[in-house]
Amino acid sequence: MSELAERLGHPADARVVIVTADDLGLSQAVNAGCFDVLREGVATSASLMVPAPWAREAASQYRGEDVGVHLTLNAEHDRYRWRPITHAPSLLDGDGGFPRTVADLWDHADLDESRRELRAQVERAILWGFDVTHLTSHLDALQRRPEFFDVYVDLAVEFGLPLRLADPEVERTVGFPFRGLAEAEGVVFCDRVVDLPRDPSPDAIATMLAALEPGVTEVRLRPAADTPEQRAFDPRCDDRVAAHRAAGPGGALAAALATAGVARIGFRPLRDLATSA
C-alpha cells in the first residue's frame, strides 16, 4: 500500500506510473526522441540537461510539457563534451569539460561551486520558459555521497520540487539513509524507480509491468532518433533507439500499458504536493 498514491487521490493499492524520457538537451536526436514520446507516445515527463549542447534547442521546442531538470555535473562521453554554465574550476577535467566519471567528480568538486552550478541550472531552465516539475541527478551522482545529497535535497526544498530517488535496495548499498533524510525535509519522491529493459520486447515490458507493486513508480527511459551523429559518439545508441520505438506511438510500451491496469501521471501532481506541504 502506498501513502503517496493516496495523497495523489488514488486508492492505496493503485499502481501509478510516471514514464520519464531522460537526457533532453543532450543532442538533436535525443530531443527528437524525447519530444516524440511525450507528444505522440506514452511518456508523461522528461528531464532536461541544461549544460548539454542541445538544451537551447530543446527550449525552443518546448510547448508546456512536464519537464524537470536533470542536474548535471558529469560529461561521460569521450568525443562529445559539455561544461559548467558558471565559473567552476573544480568541476572541469583536463580537457575543459565536466568530469567523465562520478568518482572523479567526487574527488575534485568543490561543494560551494557545485551548489552554485546546480542552482544556476534550475534557474536557467526557468529563464528559458520551462515550468520545471522535478529534479533528477545525471548518473545518480548527487544521491550516492552524503555531501552531494545535501545539495540535492536543499535545492528540492528551495524550489519546492520533487526528487528522483533510487529504491531502498540502493539506499542500503550506499551506506546512508537518503530516502529517510529526504522525507524528514518534506521532500516528495516516488516509491520506486525502474528502468525500461535494454531489450524492450513486448514480453520484457509485460514482465516489468506485472512486477510493479502498488504505489507510484517512475519508469525511466532514454529515447533517441537513429542518426549518424548519435551513433558516432554514443555507444548506447542502439538502446536509445529501441527505447524510442517502444515508447513511441504504437510501440510495445504503449500496448502493454493499455492492458496493465496502471494509471499514468506526470510529476506535476507530485510538485503540487511538494508546494502545498
Summary of the structure (lengths in Angstrom):
residues: 277
radius of gyration: 17.7
end to end distance: 21.3
largest distance: 52.3
contacts: 971
relative contact order: 0.19
helix: 45%
strand: 14%
